[in-house]
Amino acid sequence: MAYTADKPQQAPSADELRARIPGWGVDLDPKDRPAVPREQNLPTGAHWDFPERQPETWPRERSIEHKFLTPVFGTSSPPRGVSGAMRKHAYRAYSEARAAHWLLLLAADRVDAWESHLRSFVTLHLDNPVTETGVLSELSHHPVASRLGQKRADLSHQWIDPLIVAGPWVAAGGAAYLGIRTLVRRRRA
């Protein structure tokens, strides 16, 4: 038994397993394995043993389990801001086998979404939550029939969707109103 002082039993021999379990060990002989030709080291014509590495234009986040990055990696969205710092910390501090690693990455995604919303305010090209959520297409493509009698996964949380989508916008509008009102009162005083 594992984690006890008892001496473990010896593993059964291959002959005992073959006698007891039908079909056990059928792939022990390389002649019987269909993948053996792929496992042979045949000449491929490649001019390298290891592919050329893609250059790192910025320090990439990498798992602590791996010695180096894969030869090719994504460069579409470099880590930036608070979310980038959270991602770097997740890769630097925790193994990919730990829940903390993945929870930090999930939290970084949420923070990145908020950073994008805030960036949209700064650039004066505001996000449009009505069109981005697909509400207009929902209204034009059988809105009632698509919801009644269906086993859609989104039906269980549809009651809170308006709060999640509109809540940040209402909060941001309220904060802007209070900020402008405070500035106007200070100028009058």
Protein Blocks (a to p, Z undefined) as FASTA:
>chain_A
ZZiabdcdddddfklmmmmmghihklmpmklpmklmmmpccdehiabfbdcddddfbdcd
ddfkbmbdcfbdcfkbccehjllmmmmmmmmmpcfkbmklmmmmmmmmmmmmmmmmmmmm
mnopacdfklmnommmmmmnopllmmgopacfklmmmmmmmmmmmmmmmmmmmmmmmmmm
mmmmmmmZZ
